[in-house]
Amino acid sequence: MLEEIRSGRSDPIETRPGFSALLDRIESNGVRVVVVEDASRFARALVTQELGILALIERGVTVLTSSGDDLCHTEDEFKIAMRQIAGTFAQLEKTRLVRKLRAARERKRATGQKVEGRKSHAELNPGLVALARRLHRKDRQGNRRSLRNIAAELAAQGHVSAAGTALSPSIVRSLTSR
């Protein structure tokens, strides 16, 4: 069972959809062993990691890493300490990486460049924007084509939506209004 990676989040373990689905699966079909890549992939925040492992231990589930380490083995104090130290370093690395990426975004934003969000049609396909604007110009009699007619002409020239249909009038309006 894989959980979608959601970077920058430190949700409590009990609110994570992947963990809830795992608990449901454990209760429905009797899973007794869970394998994770390593402890930091289970959860990077130490408290979250420990609470998740404890929740699984309470249900009689063993958590193993892909290298064979048993994260539920609680008789060996040194293993517990090593797991917690590894969790602490994973949490430190996450914090450091988040800070580094935030600083890079802020530096780029300070230069006036676009930093986040979806790319616009102008960024993805400048030819489409130029063609839509050309088709939107008034003719010699002072008339404009309708947005639907422009969408049909763009589709005839191969500019369609991701679904393969003609662009909607609202998309054409956004292409011609910039």
MDTraj code that builds the backbone (N, CA, C; nanometers):
import mdtraj as md
import numpy as np

residues = "MET LEU GLU GLU ILE ARG SER GLY ARG SER ASP PRO ILE GLU THR ARG PRO GLY PHE SER ALA LEU LEU ASP ARG ILE GLU SER ASN GLY VAL ARG VAL VAL VAL VAL GLU ASP ALA SER ARG PHE ALA ARG ALA LEU VAL THR GLN GLU LEU GLY ILE LEU ALA LEU ILE GLU ARG GLY VAL THR VAL LEU THR SER SER GLY ASP ASP LEU CYS HIS THR GLU ASP GLU PHE LYS ILE ALA MET ARG GLN ILE ALA GLY THR PHE ALA GLN LEU GLU LYS THR ARG LEU VAL ARG LYS LEU ARG ALA ALA ARG GLU ARG LYS ARG ALA THR GLY GLN LYS VAL GLU GLY ARG LYS SER HIS ALA GLU LEU ASN PRO GLY LEU VAL ALA LEU ALA ARG ARG LEU HIS ARG LYS ASP ARG GLN GLY ASN ARG ARG SER LEU ARG ASN ILE ALA ALA GLU LEU ALA ALA GLN GLY HIS VAL SER ALA ALA GLY THR ALA LEU SER PRO SER ILE VAL ARG SER LEU THR SER ARG".split()
xyz = np.array([
    [0.0854, -0.1161, 0.0000],
    [0.0000, 0.0000, 0.0000],
    [0.0903, 0.1228, 0.0000],
    [0.0734, 0.2084, -0.0972],
    [0.1563, 0.3271, -0.1090],
    [0.0753, 0.4498, -0.0737],
    [0.1361, 0.5430, -0.0039],
    [0.0695, 0.6686, 0.0273],
    [0.1278, 0.7745, -0.0634],
    [0.0392, 0.8582, -0.1168],
    [0.0840, 0.9674, -0.2014],
    [0.1771, 1.0566, -0.1208],
    [0.2882, 1.0932, -0.1814],
    [0.3862, 1.1768, -0.1128],
    [0.3344, 1.3198, -0.1103],
    [0.3315, 1.3782, 0.0075],
    [0.2863, 1.5154, 0.0233],
    [0.3957, 1.5903, 0.0960],
    [0.4781, 1.6579, 0.0216],
    [0.5933, 1.7222, 0.0832],
    [0.5508, 1.8427, 0.1654],
    [0.6318, 1.8708, 0.2657],
    [0.6108, 1.9887, 0.3474],
    [0.4993, 1.9748, 0.4484],
    [0.4442, 1.8560, 0.4623],
    [0.3326, 1.8356, 0.5535],
    [0.3807, 1.7603, 0.6765],
    [0.3298, 1.7983, 0.7904],
    [0.3601, 1.7228, 0.9119],
    [0.2288, 1.6925, 0.9830],
    [0.1369, 1.6297, 0.9106],
    [0.0072, 1.5936, 0.9664],
    [0.0251, 1.4910, 1.0766],
    [-0.0629, 1.4950, 1.1764],
    [-0.0606, 1.3881, 1.2769],
    [-0.0854, 1.2542, 1.2083],
    [-0.0251, 1.1495, 1.2593],
    [-0.0308, 1.0182, 1.1953],
    [-0.1743, 0.9696, 1.1783],
    [-0.2610, 0.9991, 1.2755],
    [-0.3974, 0.9466, 1.2690],
    [-0.4829, 1.0149, 1.1628],
    [-0.4396, 1.1306, 1.1106],
    [-0.5177, 1.1996, 1.0077],
    [-0.4664, 1.1720, 0.8671],
    [-0.3607, 1.0969, 0.8539],
    [-0.3053, 1.0684, 0.7214],
    [-0.3901, 0.9633, 0.6508],
    [-0.4348, 0.9931, 0.5283],
    [-0.5214, 0.8983, 0.4573],
    [-0.4555, 0.7624, 0.4354],
    [-0.3281, 0.7604, 0.4031],
    [-0.2587, 0.6340, 0.3801],
    [-0.2503, 0.5496, 0.5058],
    [-0.2280, 0.6140, 0.6193],
    [-0.2193, 0.5401, 0.7453],
    [-0.3568, 0.4875, 0.7851],
    [-0.4608, 0.5685, 0.7639],
    [-0.5972, 0.5229, 0.7936],
    [-0.6338, 0.4037, 0.7066],
    [-0.5963, 0.4093, 0.5780],
    [-0.6243, 0.2967, 0.4880],
    [-0.5478, 0.1723, 0.5323],
    [-0.4253, 0.1916, 0.5796],
    [-0.3458, 0.0794, 0.6299],
    [-0.4139, 0.0157, 0.7510],
    [-0.4619, 0.0976, 0.8431],
    [-0.5313, 0.0442, 0.9609],
    [-0.6584, -0.0306, 0.9208],
    [-0.7315, 0.0232, 0.8225],
    [-0.8517, -0.0459, 0.7736],
    [-0.8153, -0.1812, 0.7145],
    [-0.7074, -0.1840, 0.6369],
    [-0.6640, -0.3090, 0.5742],
    [-0.6225, -0.4100, 0.6804],
    [-0.5537, -0.3625, 0.7839],
    [-0.5106, -0.4509, 0.8930],
    [-0.6320, -0.5135, 0.9612],
    [-0.7328, -0.4311, 0.9883],
    [-0.8511, -0.4812, 1.0580],
    [-0.9367, -0.5708, 0.9698],
    [-0.9365, -0.5471, 0.8380],
    [-1.0245, -0.6250, 0.7501],
    [-0.9658, -0.7594, 0.7095],
    [-0.8345, -0.7667, 0.6858],
    [-0.7815, -0.8946, 0.6360],
    [-0.6674, -0.9530, 0.7190],
    [-0.6407, -0.8956, 0.8346],
    [-0.5459, -0.9582, 0.9254],
    [-0.3998, -0.9426, 0.8903],
    [-0.3628, -0.8359, 0.8215],
    [-0.2217, -0.8110, 0.7919],
    [-0.1464, -0.8034, 0.9240],
    [-0.0303, -0.8668, 0.9322],
    [0.0476, -0.8657, 1.0553],
    [0.1884, -0.8117, 1.0363],
    [0.2283, -0.7858, 0.9108],
    [0.3618, -0.7316, 0.8844],
    [0.3481, -0.6172, 0.7843],
    [0.4112, -0.5040, 0.8156],
    [0.4149, -0.3890, 0.7261],
    [0.5614, -0.3620, 0.6949],
    [0.5934, -0.3478, 0.5666],
    [0.7311, -0.3214, 0.5248],
    [0.7390, -0.1783, 0.4723],
    [0.8351, -0.1016, 0.5237],
    [0.8603, 0.0343, 0.4765],
    [1.0041, 0.0419, 0.4265],
    [1.0307, 0.1386, 0.3379],
    [1.1662, 0.1511, 0.2836],
    [1.2669, 0.1715, 0.3961],
    [1.2425, 0.2699, 0.4801],
    [1.3201, 0.2897, 0.6022],
    [1.2352, 0.3733, 0.6973],
    [1.2813, 0.3887, 0.8188],
    [1.1999, 0.4559, 0.9208],
    [1.1649, 0.5984, 0.8804],
    [1.2549, 0.6673, 0.8109],
    [1.2267, 0.8055, 0.7727],
    [1.1180, 0.8134, 0.6670],
    [1.0955, 0.7069, 0.5909],
    [0.9881, 0.7061, 0.4919],
    [0.8534, 0.6779, 0.5580],
    [0.8556, 0.6178, 0.6755],
    [0.7320, 0.5952, 0.7499],
    [0.6782, 0.7294, 0.7977],
    [0.7653, 0.8109, 0.8545],
    [0.7325, 0.9475, 0.8957],
    [0.8633, 1.0157, 0.9295],
    [0.8770, 1.1407, 0.8879],
    [1.0027, 1.2100, 0.9148],
    [1.0038, 1.2768, 1.0514],
    [0.8868, 1.3163, 1.1000],
    [0.8807, 1.3775, 1.2330],
    [0.8891, 1.2662, 1.3365],
    [0.9789, 1.2816, 1.4306],
    [1.0064, 1.1758, 1.5283],
    [0.8820, 1.1358, 1.6071],
    [0.8069, 1.2334, 1.6543],
    [0.6875, 1.2028, 1.7336],
    [0.5865, 1.1269, 1.6481],
    [0.5673, 1.1714, 1.5253],
    [0.4742, 1.1046, 1.4342],
    [0.5186, 0.9617, 1.4087],
    [0.6476, 0.9437, 1.3859],
    [0.7026, 0.8104, 1.3610],
    [0.6781, 0.7181, 1.4799],
    [0.7097, 0.7648, 1.5989],
    [0.6940, 0.6824, 1.7187],
    [0.5474, 0.6501, 1.7455],
    [0.4584, 0.7493, 1.7285],
    [0.3157, 0.7249, 1.7523],
    [0.2595, 0.6249, 1.6517],
    [0.3037, 0.6355, 1.5267],
    [0.2578, 0.5410, 1.4250],
    [0.3027, 0.3994, 1.4546],
    [0.4273, 0.3852, 1.4934],
    [0.4796, 0.2518, 1.5263],
    [0.4067, 0.1956, 1.6483],
    [0.3835, 0.2800, 1.7488],
    [0.3106, 0.2341, 1.8678],
    [0.1678, 0.1919, 1.8339],
    [0.1024, 0.2666, 1.7436],
    [-0.0343, 0.2307, 1.7028],
    [-0.0361, 0.0941, 1.6355],
    [0.0662, 0.0657, 1.5565],
    [0.0727, -0.0647, 1.4891],
    [0.1074, -0.1761, 1.5880],
    [0.1972, -0.1488, 1.6821],
    [0.2327, -0.2490, 1.7837],
    [0.1090, -0.2872, 1.8640],
    [0.0265, -0.1871, 1.9001],
    [-0.0959, -0.2143, 1.9765],
    [-0.1900, -0.3083, 1.9022],
    [-0.1846, -0.3057, 1.7693],
    [-0.2703, -0.3921, 1.6878],
    [-0.2024, -0.5252, 1.6546],
    [-0.0851, -0.5472, 1.7117],
    [-0.0151, -0.6729, 1.6887],
    [0.0547, -0.6814, 1.5546],
    [0.0902, -0.5668, 1.4983],
    [0.1540, -0.5613, 1.3663],
    [0.3030, -0.5347, 1.3840],
    [0.3838, -0.6018, 1.3043],
    [0.5281, -0.5815, 1.3036],
    [0.5629, -0.4880, 1.1884],
    [0.6455, -0.3885, 1.2133],
    [0.6905, -0.2959, 1.1096],
    [0.8364, -0.3261, 1.0807],
    [0.8637, -0.3642, 0.9558],
    [0.9999, -0.3953, 0.9127],
    [1.0446, -0.2949, 0.8084],
    [1.1746, -0.2669, 0.8055],
    [1.2295, -0.1869, 0.6966],
    [1.2711, -0.2817, 0.5852],
    [1.2922, -0.2276, 0.4663],
    [1.3317, -0.3127, 0.3540],
    [1.4680, -0.3771, 0.3767],
    [1.5485, -0.3203, 0.4664],
    [1.6782, -0.3811, 0.4982],
    [1.6672, -0.4863, 0.6086],
    [1.5452, -0.5078, 0.6608],
    [1.5239, -0.6139, 0.7583],
    [1.5199, -0.5703, 0.9033],
    [1.5348, -0.4416, 0.9320],
    [1.5291, -0.3948, 1.0708],
    [1.3857, -0.4016, 1.1221],
    [1.3693, -0.4503, 1.2423],
    [1.2382, -0.4596, 1.3059],
    [1.2168, -0.3336, 1.3892],
    [1.1257, -0.2460, 1.3448],
    [1.1014, -0.1207, 1.4163],
    [1.0156, -0.1405, 1.5405],
    [0.9583, -0.2587, 1.5566],
    [0.8720, -0.2867, 1.6718],
    [0.9451, -0.3586, 1.7833],
    [1.0675, -0.3964, 1.7617],
    [1.1438, -0.4708, 1.8617],
    [1.1753, -0.3762, 1.9766],
    [1.1041, -0.3912, 2.0884],
    [1.1171, -0.2948, 2.1980],
    [1.1990, -0.3459, 2.3153],
    [1.2525, -0.4678, 2.3064],
    [1.3322, -0.5199, 2.4172],
    [1.4740, -0.4637, 2.4168],
    [1.5226, -0.4248, 2.3017],
    [1.6602, -0.3772, 2.2901],
    [1.6615, -0.2241, 2.2962],
    [1.7086, -0.1685, 2.4071],
    [1.7090, -0.0239, 2.4258],
    [1.7936, 0.0473, 2.3207],
    [1.9033, -0.0170, 2.2799],
    [1.9916, 0.0458, 2.1821],
    [1.9241, 0.0572, 2.0457],
    [1.8459, -0.0445, 2.0079],
    [1.7736, -0.0366, 1.8803],
    [1.6706, 0.0757, 1.8846],
    [1.6034, 0.0872, 1.9974],
    [1.5045, 0.1944, 2.0115],
    [1.5737, 0.3299, 2.0018],
    [1.6849, 0.3450, 2.0726],
    [1.7590, 0.4713, 2.0695],
    [1.8094, 0.5016, 1.9289],
    [1.8601, 0.4013, 1.8596],
    [1.9104, 0.4225, 1.7231],
    [1.7968, 0.4631, 1.6296],
    [1.6799, 0.3985, 1.6441],
    [1.5650, 0.4345, 1.5610],
    [1.5253, 0.5789, 1.5880],
    [1.5248, 0.6186, 1.7151],
    [1.4873, 0.7549, 1.7496],
    [1.5906, 0.8557, 1.7012],
    [1.7169, 0.8203, 1.7093],
    [1.8223, 0.9095, 1.6584],
    [1.8090, 0.9243, 1.5074],
    [1.7847, 0.8120, 1.4391],
    [1.7658, 0.8183, 1.2938],
    [1.6444, 0.9046, 1.2607],
    [1.5377, 0.8917, 1.3397],
    [1.4188, 0.9747, 1.3197],
    [1.4475, 1.1213, 1.3422],
    [1.5300, 1.1506, 1.4414],
    [1.5683, 1.2888, 1.4691],
    [1.6454, 1.3480, 1.3516],
    [1.7379, 1.2704, 1.2954],
    [1.8135, 1.3199, 1.1808],
    [1.7257, 1.3334, 1.0568],
    [1.6291, 1.2455, 1.0393],
    [1.5361, 1.2581, 0.9264],
    [1.4544, 1.3858, 0.9405],
    [1.4103, 1.4143, 1.0624],
    [1.3346, 1.5362, 1.0877],
    [1.4227, 1.6590, 1.0645],
    [1.5475, 1.6546, 1.1092],
    [1.6415, 1.7640, 1.0871],
    [1.6634, 1.7870, 0.9378],
    [1.6825, 1.6794, 0.8627],
    [1.7049, 1.6900, 0.7187],
    [1.5837, 1.7501, 0.6493],
    [1.4648, 1.7103, 0.6904],
    [1.3431, 1.7657, 0.6313],
    [1.3355, 1.9155, 0.6585],
    [1.3605, 1.9563, 0.7819],
    [1.3558, 2.0976, 0.8185],
    [1.4581, 2.1776, 0.7395],
    [1.5779, 2.1230, 0.7270],
    [1.6842, 2.1907, 0.6523],
    [1.6464, 2.2057, 0.5053],
    [1.5908, 2.1007, 0.4462],
    [1.5521, 2.1032, 0.3055],
    [1.4385, 2.2019, 0.2808],
    [1.3407, 2.2040, 0.3698],
    [1.2290, 2.2978, 0.3563],
    [1.2807, 2.4410, 0.3610],
    [1.3697, 2.4710, 0.4544],
    [1.4258, 2.6060, 0.4665],
    [1.5043, 2.6436, 0.3412],
    [1.5830, 2.5499, 0.2901],
    [1.6644, 2.5745, 0.1706],
    [1.5750, 2.6030, 0.0494],
    [1.4704, 2.5240, 0.0314],
    [1.3808, 2.5440, -0.0826],
    [1.3026, 2.6743, -0.0696],
    [1.2592, 2.7081, 0.0520],
    [1.1870, 2.8335, 0.0741],
    [1.2764, 2.9527, 0.0403],
    [1.4027, 2.9479, 0.0836],
    [1.4959, 3.0572, 0.0547],
    [1.5181, 3.0706, -0.0954],
    [1.5278, 2.9587, -0.1657],
    [1.5471, 2.9634, -0.3106],
    [1.4249, 3.0243, -0.3794],
    [1.3041, 2.9880, -0.3344],
    [1.1822, 3.0463, -0.3923],
    [1.1772, 3.1966, -0.3674],
    [1.2144, 3.2383, -0.2461],
    [1.2113, 3.3812, -0.2138],
    [1.3144, 3.4588, -0.2948],
    [1.4329, 3.4000, -0.3167],
    [1.5342, 3.4658, -0.4002],
    [1.4830, 3.4826, -0.5428],
    [1.4214, 3.3792, -0.5959],
    [1.3701, 3.3852, -0.7327],
    [1.2551, 3.4851, -0.7415],
    [1.1679, 3.4866, -0.6408],
    [1.0552, 3.5801, -0.6385],
    [1.1063, 3.7240, -0.6340],
    [1.2174, 3.7486, -0.5624],
    [1.2737, 3.8834, -0.5510],
    [1.3230, 3.9350, -0.6855],
    [1.3581, 3.8450, -0.7770],
    [1.4029, 3.8879, -0.9098],
    [1.2861, 3.9185, -1.0018],
    [1.1633, 3.8933, -0.9532],
    [1.0455, 3.9220, -1.0344],
    [0.9997, 3.8050, -1.1192],
    [1.0642, 3.6912, -1.1053],
    [1.0255, 3.5744, -1.1838],
    [0.9083, 3.5024, -1.1192],
    [0.8324, 3.4316, -1.2019],
    [0.7233, 3.3499, -1.1505],
    [0.7846, 3.2335, -1.0740],
    [0.7281, 3.2038, -0.9568],
    [0.7868, 3.1025, -0.8710],
    [0.6983, 2.9799, -0.8595],
    [0.5721, 3.0002, -0.8295],
    [0.4846, 2.8864, -0.8046],
    [0.3614, 2.8967, -0.8931],
    [0.2884, 2.7885, -0.9000],
    [0.1644, 2.7867, -0.9758],
    [0.1816, 2.7224, -1.1116],
    [0.0679, 2.7004, -1.1734],
    [0.0656, 2.6381, -1.3049],
    [0.1230, 2.7308, -1.4102],
    [0.1841, 2.6744, -1.5102],
    [0.2331, 2.7554, -1.6211],
    [0.1139, 2.8027, -1.7029],
    [0.1205, 2.9269, -1.7497],
    [0.0128, 2.9820, -1.8310],
    [0.0254, 2.9300, -1.9739],
    [-0.0810, 2.9520, -2.0525],
    [-0.0755, 2.9128, -2.1934],
    [0.0366, 2.9879, -2.2650],
    [0.0594, 3.1130, -2.2257],
    [0.1655, 3.1922, -2.2886],
    [0.3024, 3.1307, -2.2630],
    [0.3219, 3.0714, -2.1455],
    [0.4493, 3.0065, -2.1144],
    [0.4616, 2.8716, -2.1839],
    [0.3504, 2.7988, -2.1899],
    [0.3539, 2.6653, -2.2488],
    [0.3541, 2.6675, -2.4008],
    [0.2757, 2.7581, -2.4597],
    [0.2598, 2.7596, -2.6048],
    [0.2365, 2.9025, -2.6525],
    [0.3429, 2.9810, -2.6679],
    [0.3261, 3.1204, -2.7095],
    [0.2619, 3.1335, -2.8475],
    [0.2825, 3.0339, -2.9335],
    [0.2212, 3.0369, -3.0666],
    [0.0702, 3.0321, -3.0595],
    [0.0171, 2.9566, -2.9657],
    [-0.1276, 2.9477, -2.9466],
    [-0.1839, 3.0836, -2.9074],
    [-0.1182, 3.1529, -2.8174],
    [-0.1649, 3.2840, -2.7723],
    [-0.1610, 3.3833, -2.8877],
    [-0.0526, 3.3835, -2.9629],
    [-0.0412, 3.4757, -3.0763],
    [-0.1498, 3.4483, -3.1796],
    [-0.1756, 3.3220, -3.2095],
    [-0.2792, 3.2861, -3.3067],
    [-0.4173, 3.3262, -3.2554],
    [-0.4455, 3.3012, -3.1292],
    [-0.5756, 3.3384, -3.0723],
    [-0.5950, 3.4893, -3.0768],
    [-0.4920, 3.5644, -3.0468],
    [-0.5029, 3.7104, -3.0531],
    [-0.5238, 3.7582, -3.1963],
    [-0.4546, 3.6962, -3.2905],
    [-0.4716, 3.7341, -3.4315],
    [-0.6144, 3.7059, -3.4772],
    [-0.6674, 3.5908, -3.4387],
    [-0.8040, 3.5556, -3.4771],
    [-0.9074, 3.6438, -3.4071],
    [-0.8722, 3.7029, -3.2949],
    [-0.9651, 3.7856, -3.2180],
    [-0.9696, 3.9297, -3.2680],
    [-0.8744, 3.9679, -3.3515],
    [-0.8728, 4.1060, -3.4015],
    [-0.9974, 4.1356, -3.4846],
    [-1.0325, 4.2627, -3.4873],
    [-1.1468, 4.3048, -3.5688],
    [-1.1091, 4.2978, -3.7162],
    [-1.2087, 4.2620, -3.7979],
    [-1.1838, 4.2614, -3.9420],
    [-1.2035, 4.4032, -3.9960],
    [-1.2004, 4.4190, -4.1276],
    [-1.2090, 4.5532, -4.1883],
    [-1.3434, 4.6203, -4.1627],
    [-1.4457, 4.5408, -4.1415],
    [-1.5780, 4.5977, -4.1131],
    [-1.5959, 4.6281, -3.9639],
    [-1.4981, 4.5952, -3.8819],
    [-1.5051, 4.6229, -3.7384],
    [-1.5700, 4.5119, -3.6578],
    [-1.5847, 4.3944, -3.7183],
    [-1.6472, 4.2809, -3.6488],
    [-1.5406, 4.1856, -3.5951],
    [-1.5719, 4.1241, -3.4845],
    [-1.4838, 4.0218, -3.4266],
    [-1.5503, 3.8860, -3.4403],
    [-1.4672, 3.7842, -3.4456],
    [-1.5194, 3.6471, -3.4407],
    [-1.5664, 3.6187, -3.2983],
    [-1.6614, 3.5284, -3.2854],
    [-1.7045, 3.4879, -3.1514],
    [-1.5948, 3.4008, -3.0898],
    [-1.5983, 3.3903, -2.9585],
    [-1.4993, 3.3073, -2.8899],
    [-1.5128, 3.1613, -2.9326],
    [-1.6368, 3.1165, -2.9587],
    [-1.6580, 2.9786, -3.0053],
    [-1.5994, 2.9577, -3.1449],
    [-1.6139, 3.0575, -3.2315],
    [-1.5555, 3.0460, -3.3660],
    [-1.4031, 3.0417, -3.3593],
    [-1.3469, 3.1229, -3.2702],
    [-1.2011, 3.1216, -3.2531],
    [-1.1569, 2.9849, -3.2018],
    [-1.2312, 2.9286, -3.1048],
    [-1.1983, 2.7961, -3.0509],
    [-1.2043, 2.6908, -3.1607],
    [-1.3051, 2.6999, -3.2482],
    [-1.3181, 2.6038, -3.3583],
    [-1.2008, 2.6173, -3.4554],
    [-1.1593, 2.7395, -3.4857],
    [-1.0457, 2.7612, -3.5761],
    [-0.9155, 2.7117, -3.5128],
    [-0.8989, 2.7364, -3.3836],
    [-0.7799, 2.6856, -3.3141],
    [-0.7780, 2.5327, -3.3166],
    [-0.8942, 2.4702, -3.2963],
    [-0.9029, 2.3235, -3.2995],
    [-0.8698, 2.2714, -3.4388],
    [-0.9156, 2.3432, -3.5417],
    [-0.8860, 2.3018, -3.6792],
    [-0.7359, 2.3075, -3.7072],
    [-0.6661, 2.3945, -3.6358],
    [-0.5213, 2.4068, -3.6545],
    [-0.4429, 2.3230, -3.5527],
    [-0.5160, 2.2376, -3.4786],
    [-0.4486, 2.1436, -3.3895],
    [-0.4326, 2.1872, -3.2458],
    [-0.4877, 2.3003, -3.2092],
    [-0.4785, 2.3486, -3.0709],
    [-0.6058, 2.3085, -2.9972],
    [-0.5980, 2.1984, -2.9235],
    [-0.7142, 2.1453, -2.8522],
    [-0.6819, 2.1314, -2.7036],
    [-0.7842, 2.1010, -2.6260],
    [-0.7662, 2.0815, -2.4818],
    [-0.6962, 1.9487, -2.4564],
    [-0.6639, 1.9235, -2.3314],
    [-0.5999, 1.7972, -2.2943],
    [-0.6899, 1.6788, -2.3254],
    [-0.8218, 1.7015, -2.3254],
    [-0.9174, 1.5949, -2.3557],
    [-0.9356, 1.5755, -2.5055],
    [-0.8720, 1.6613, -2.5867],
    [-0.8824, 1.6481, -2.7315],
    [-0.9998, 1.7226, -2.7915],
    [-1.0684, 1.8033, -2.7122],
    [-1.1820, 1.8808, -2.7620],
    [-1.1389, 2.0249, -2.7854],
    [-1.2269, 2.1004, -2.8530],
    [-1.1981, 2.2417, -2.8766],
    [-1.1886, 2.3138, -2.7421],
    [-1.1055, 2.4163, -2.7380],
    [-1.0915, 2.4950, -2.6156],
    [-1.2240, 2.5627, -2.5824],
    [-1.2501, 2.5819, -2.4556],
    [-1.3749, 2.6471, -2.4149],
    [-1.3644, 2.7973, -2.4409],
    [-1.4797, 2.8638, -2.4569],
    [-1.4764, 3.0091, -2.4779],
    [-1.4053, 3.0844, -2.3656],
    [-1.4167, 3.0365, -2.2431],
    [-1.3490, 3.1064, -2.1326],
    [-1.1971, 3.0966, -2.1462],
    [-1.1479, 2.9838, -2.1954],
    [-1.0033, 2.9700, -2.2188],
    [-0.9608, 3.0647, -2.3303],
    [-1.0408, 3.0700, -2.4373],
    [-1.0084, 3.1600, -2.5490],
    [-1.0081, 3.3042, -2.4996],
    [-1.1034, 3.3402, -2.4130],
    [-1.1078, 3.4761, -2.3587],
    [-0.9800, 3.5061, -2.2813],
    [-0.9338, 3.4096, -2.2009],
    [-0.8110, 3.4333, -2.1242],
    [-0.6899, 3.4434, -2.2166],
    [-0.6915, 3.3702, -2.3278],
    [-0.5801, 3.3783, -2.4230],
    [-0.5746, 3.5146, -2.4902],
    [-0.6908, 3.5724, -2.5185],
    [-0.6954, 3.6973, -2.5949],
    [-0.6933, 3.8215, -2.5072],
    [-0.7139, 3.8064, -2.3775],
    [-0.7252, 3.9247, -2.2916],
    [-0.5926, 3.9724, -2.2353],
    [-0.4879, 3.8971, -2.2499],
    [-0.3605, 3.9357, -2.1882],
    [-0.2829, 4.0276, -2.2754],
])
top = md.Topology()
chain = top.add_chain()
for i, resn in enumerate(residues, 1):
    res = top.add_residue(resn, chain, resSeq=i)
    for name in ("N", "CA", "C"):
        top.add_atom(name, md.element.get_by_symbol(name[0]), res)
traj = md.Trajectory(xyz[None], top)
